[in-house]
Amino acid sequence: MKFETLKSIILLILICFSLLLTVGLWNYQPITDEVGEDSENVVEETTIGGKEVKMSSLIAPSQFVFHRNGAHYSFEDGKDRENTYKLMKNWTLFNIHTEENRDVPEAANMMEVIFPTNIPAQAIKNIFTLGEQDFPPSSGEFRRIFFSINDNGGVDVFFKPESEDALAYGASLRSENIYQLEKLIATTEGVSEQVMFTGDGEKRIFLPEGETKVPWHILDTTSIRVAPLKNTLFEDPSIVKDIPAPRVEQRLTDSLSNLEVIEGGKRMVFSGLPREPSPQTAMSSYEVLEKSISFVNAHDGWTDTFRIGDLSTANTSITYYMYLKHLPVLASEGNIHTIKVDYQNGQEKRYARPLVRLEPSINKSGAKYSLSSGDTIIALINESRKYNVKLIEDIEIGYKLVQQSGGYGGYSLIPKWFVLENGSWKEVEESIEGEGGIAGAMGTN
């Protein structure tokens, strides 16, 4: 064999070997998640698979009420309410100012937008577009927004607070948005007449005059892993220990903070103490809202659709309620329908959330329950000793999550009437029938 031929063969072998090494490097993936409990993850997981959201998607009305010459109307379908809110968020406000008159407007034709809790007035900029020279309020709150058509054909906007101590604000609506408002107020499709519950005063709680049919559903659950929450919530996850404790499924601690898994693994509570002494820090309701959103966003914690349900400045806490099929979930077995964050001195003191994600089931659902009329519910509340009319804050149709029997991990999503009394939602006990049988007798089919 000639020397030149031998060199060519050797060169060819080296080229082939080089190509094999290159392909091997391209296809190599380091193993980062198959580690033992005592090993340190190469990359710490800090997301639980939800999503980040903006403030405007967490603040949403519980009801739109259209007032026409003394009669009241509201949407029958929650999807119409959500579509109207999307439309409203594109409206532009100008001439924002404080209002001395805090009375409900007396316009013959107006739209009333009702929120489930007091909303910080600073959040107006997160809901609407503001005129170039207008600045959002620096304090105050509102529970209702009134859009009333005045004698000049313009629209007056009034942000009405619940508290007498809170500042009230007014504004005007851009002319290009007035036609959309007029069309909404005049709409007759997809709305039903409402009766107003006043209680012992002007509570302005609106309920459908007739019976309401609401579909029920079956949902499956997917578990949420605890490891990403440990990596996010503890200052140094490497020193966290798993210590058995009574009445909890799992207890993680670093001696200053605790993460407890409860309710059969379906919910967790994290409670922490500040690492360093901090001065007493007062938080505004807007700061609580803004900081809680950033806190949950940090681990993609919005695993289902959640919206603000209760914001308490006095207790420096905020609660977000789960929304399914365009209605709020107001009760559940295991309390898996809420996310709650408590603050102390500007820091998260307690964080409670579900450890399951809900999704549609392949099992049959969708039959409708027939819920009692508003007049029937008002009469029931007034006649029952279970309710204190003076403490009633709201009356609403919502869902209750009931776990399926027989070892099945899913839930039934059942519509019910609820009363908000002294800060707590209570199910109204009444006989409810579904299409085709008694509600309680309806299974997964």
N, C-alpha and C positions, 0 to 999 in steps of 0.2 A: 504494500500500500504506500502510495506516495505521501510525502510529508504534507503537501498542500491539501490533499484529500482528507488526511487526519485532522488538520486544523479546521477544516470546514465542518466535519462531523462534531468536533468538540464545541465549536461555536454554535452550531444548531442546538446541541443539548443544553448549553447555557441559556440560549434564548428561550427554549421551552420551559426550563426551570424558572426563569424570571417571570414568564407569563403566568405560571401556576402560582407563584408567590403573590403576584399582583391580584389575581382573582380571589385568592384566599383572604387577602387584606380587605378587599371590597366587601366580601360576604361575612366578615367577622363581626359579631355583635357581643359585646361584653355582657356577662350575666350580672344584673344589678338587683333583681328582685328575689332571686332564690337564695336568700341568706337565712341563717339561723336566728333565733330570737336574741342571742347575745352578740350578734354581728352588727356592725354599723352599716346602714344602707349607703351605697355609693352616691345615690341621688335621693334626697328625702322627698317623699310624696306630701304635698301640702294642699291638694284639691280633692274634694269628695265627689266630683263629677257633675256638679250643678252648673250654674252660670253666674256671671256678674250682671247686675241690673242697674238701671238709673233710677233716681228718685221719682221721676215722673211716672214710671210704671208701677211703683209701689203705693203711690197715692192715687186712689180711684174712688169715685162716688159710689155710694150704696144704692142711690136712687135718683132718677130725674122725675120731677113732678111738673106737669104743664097745667097752668091755671088759666081757664078760659071762662070769663063771666061767671065766676062763683063756683064752677065745677072743677074737679081735679082729675088728672089723668096721668097714668104712668105706664112704662113699657111692660108687656107681658113676658117678654123673652129677655134674659140677661144679655144675650148677644147684641141686641139692639142698644142696650145701655152702654156696652163697651165700645161699639162703633160710634155712638154719639160722643162719647168721651174723647175718642181719637180725633173726631172732627173738632170738638171744642178746644183741644190743645193747640190747634192751628190758628185760633183766633188771636187778634192783637188788641191789647188794652193800652189806653193812654190816660193821661190826667189822673194818675193815682193820688188819692188824698185821704186824710182822716175824716171820719164821719161822726158828728155829734148825735144825730138822730139814729137811734139803734132799733127803731120799730120796723116790723115787717112792712115792705112796700105795699101800697094799696092799689097798684095798677090792675086794670081789668084783665090784661093779658101779660103773662110773664112765665119764665122758667125758673124753677127752684132746683138747685143741685145740692143734694144732701150727702155728707161724708160720714163715715162710721165713727169718727172721733175728731177732736179738735186738731186742726192742721195749722202749723206755724205760718204766720203771714209772710215770713221770708220765703216760703216755698211757692209763692205766687209766680216768681220768676222761673220756677221749674215746671210750671203747668202751662203758662201762657207765654206768648211773645209780647214784649213790652215795647212801647214807643221809644224812639231814639233818645228823647230827653227825660224819660221816666226811669225812676229807680225803685227797686222793691222796698217794701217796708223793712225797718230794722227790728221791729218787735210786734207783738199782737198775735192774734190767732183767729180762725174762723171755723165754723162747722157747716155753714150753709152759704151758697152764693145765689143771689137773686139777679136775674137778667130781666129788667122791666122796660117795656116800650113807653117812652114818654110822649107828651102831646106834640113835640116837635118832630117826631119820627125817629129820634135817636134812641139809644139804649143806655140806661143807667145800670151799672153793675155795683152790687152791694155785698161785701164780705161780712157776714154777720157772725160774731162770736157767741158762745154760750155764756161765758163769764161776763159779769157786769164790769169787772176790773180791766178786761182786755180791750185794747184799742180796736176800733172798727174802721174799715176802709171802704172807700168807694172808688169807682173808676168809670171810664166810658169805653164803649166798644167801637172799633173801627167800622166805618160805613160799609166796607166791602163784606163784612161778616154778618150784617144785620139781616139780609135776605135769608141766610141759612137759619138764623134764630127764629124768624117769623114762620118759616116753613115747619120747624120743629114744634113750635107752640100750636100751630094749626093742624098738626097731623092727627089723623083718625085711624090709621092703619097700625096694627100691632100694639095698641094701647087699650087699657081698660080703665073704667072710672074707679076712683078711689074714695074711701071714707076716711075721715080724720079722727084719730084718737087724741083727745086733749087732756085726759086724766083729770088732775085737780087744777089745771091751768092750760096755757097755750103751748102744749108740747109739740104740736105739729108732727104727729106720726101718721103716715098715710098707709092704708092697707087696701088691697083690692076688694071692691064691693061684692063681687061674686066669688064662687068657688074657683080654685086654681088647680090646674093639672100640671104636675111636675114629674118628669121621668126619674126612675131610680136606675142605678147602675151597679155593676160588679167590677171591682178593681183588684189587680194583683199587686204584690209588693216585691221590691228588690232591696236587699239590705245595703246599708251604707257602711263602709269600712271605718274603723275607729283610728287606724294608724295615721292617716293624714291629719285628723283632728288633733291627735297627740302631738304631731310634729308642728302644728300651727299654734296651738293654744298654750303649750308649755314653753317657757323661756329656754330651757335646755333639755330637749327630749332624751338625751343620752343618760340622764340621771333618774328618769322616771321609772318607778317600779310598779309592778302589778301585785297588789296586796289584797287577798281575799277579805271580804266584808259581808256582814249579814244583810239580807234583803236586797242585795244588788247582784247583777250578773258579773260585773267586772268593776274594779276600782283601781284607777291609775293615779299615782301621787308622786310629787317631788318634795313632800313635806310642807309646802306652802300652798299648793293648789291641788285640787282633786277633780278627776273626771270619772263620773259614775255612770255606768250603763244600767238602765232600769227597764221596767215594763217588758220583761222577756226579750231584751235586746232591741226594742223598738224605739227607745228614747234615751237621751243622755242629758246629764246636767254637769256643767263645768262651773266650779266655784273657785275663785282665786283671791289671794291677798296681795296687796302691792309689795313689790320687792324693796322699795325704799319709802320711808315716810314722806307723805305728800300733803301740802296744805289743803284746807277745806276749799273745794272748788265747786262753785255753783254752775250748773249747766242749763242753758235755755232749751226749750223743746226742740228748736231747730238743730241745735248742737247734738242732742240725743239722737234725733232722726238721721242727721248727716253721718255721725260717727258710727252708729249701728249698721248703716248700709255699707260703709267702708269695711267694717269689721267682718261682716258676713261675706262680702265680696272677696276678701283676702283668701278664702279657701273655697271659692265658687260654691257657696253654701245654699244658693236658692235652687234646691233640687226639685221643687214643684212650683206652681204658681202661688206666690204669697203676696198679700197686700196689708198695709197698715190697718190694724183694727183697734188699737188702744195706745194712746200716747199720754203718759202721766208725768207732768213736770214735778208734781209734789213728791212722787216716789222715784223719780228719775229712772223710769223704765219704759220700754216700748214692746208691744206685742204685735206680731204679724200673723194673720190668719191665712190658712190655706184656702185657695179658691179652686173649685172643680166644677166643670160644666156651667161656668159663668155664675155660680152661686158660692157664698162663703160656707166653709165647713165650720160649724159652731159647736160641735160636740164629737167626741170620739173615744173609743175604748183605748186606754193607754195614753190618752192626751197627745196623740201624734199629729195634731192638726195646727199646732202653733210653734212659732219661733219667738222666744222672749229673751231680751237682753236687759240686764239691770246694771246701773252705773253707780259708782261711789267715787267722789273726788276726781271726776273726769276719766276714770278707768273702768273697764269692764269688771264687774264684781261677780256676775252670775250669767251663765249662758245656757239656755235649755232649748233643745231642738229634737225633731224626730230623727231616727236612724234607719228609716225606710223611705223609699221612693215609690210613689203610686203610679200605676199605668193601667191602661184598659185591659180587661180580661177577655179571653176567648169564650168565656161562658156567656150565656144569653142574658141580656138586660135591656132596659129601655122602656118597659111597660110604665104606665103613669099612675101616680097616686093622685087622688082627688083630695085636696086640702080644703078645710072649711073656709067660708067666706070671712071677710074682715069684720062684718057685723057680728057674726057668731063668736069670733075670737075676742072681740071687745066685750061682748056680754059675758063670756066665760071669765075673763080677767076681772071684770067689775064684780061678779058674783062670788068668785072664789076667795077663800081665806089664804090661799098660798101666795098671793101677790099683794104687795104694798104699792098702791097706785102712785103714791108720792115718790117712790123710789124708782119707778119705771122710766128708763131712758130711751128705750127703743123696742120695737116689735118687728120681727122680720122672718121671712122664709129662708131657711138655710138647710144644709145637709148634716146628717149625723152618720159617722163612720161606725159600722157595726161589724165585728170580725165574724167571718164565716165559720160555721160549726163543722165538726167532723175532721179536725186536723188540717183543714185547708187554710193556707196562709193569707187568703185574700180578704177583702172587706166588701160589705154591701154599703152603697151610698144611698141613704134613705132621706127624702125630703121631710121636713118637720117645720112647725111653727115654733119660734123661740121668742123669749122675752128677755131683754137686757135690764136687769134689776140690780141697782147698787154696784155696777161694774162687772157683774157675772151673768153669762147667758144661761137661761133655764129653758128646758124643753117644755112646751105647752102640752099637757097630757090630754089627748082627745082621741076619739075613735077615727081612724083613717083607713079608707078602703082604696085598694088599687083596682085598676081595670082588670076584671077577671077574678077577683077574690080579695080577701082581707090581706092588708099589707103584711102583717106579721106571718102570714101563712105562705107568702111568696118566696120561693127558694131560688136556686140557681138555674133551675130548668135545664 
